[in-house]
């Protein structure tokens, strides 16, 4: 699935577009999901993956990560990214942490009530975040219904990673 998504990312970010983008920025991010998810749908029962790519436009490098902390409605169909280190990149601008959609919820204060594998991911991700000390955090949500949807998670993230 990752191989196919990389092909899609490279297709979208073709040479002519990259040349134009380089005039304005050094990096661009792109979310690629193989299944359509509408603003009101967050459940896909068949195996699928949700990825975020970061393209270094100056060097041509393509980095990726994917969702590691799906919603409870997604957990049975989503192929989770278990290598949490993929969320952290060393770039010219410093250490960058990339979060795919619901991954930001790891930092929501209510997430301390997580059980099972969610608790393990939660604890490991927070510990890794403190070790990596990112200077930038990029969040790639599919949609945001209300302007305060991510507020608690962002506030806790800022306190956790000053």
WOCORHU-V888239 format. One line per field, one symbol per residue. psi: psi as a letter, one per 40 degrees, with the letter a starting at -180 (. if undefined). burial: + if it has 24 or more other C-alpha atoms within 12 Angstrom, else -. A space follows every 50 residues. Layout:
BEGIN
psi=???
burial=???
END
This chain:
BEGIN
psi=ddddddddddddfiddddddddddidiiihhhheihhidehehhdihiih ihihhhddeeihiiiihegiiddedddhhihegdeeehhhideahhhhhh beddedehdeeeeiibddddddddddddddddgieihhhgidihdieede ddddddddddg.
burial=-+--++--++--+----+--------++++++++-------+-+---+++ +++++++----++++++++++--++--++++--++++++------+++++ ++++++++--+------+--++--++--+--+++-+++++++-------+ --++--+-----
END
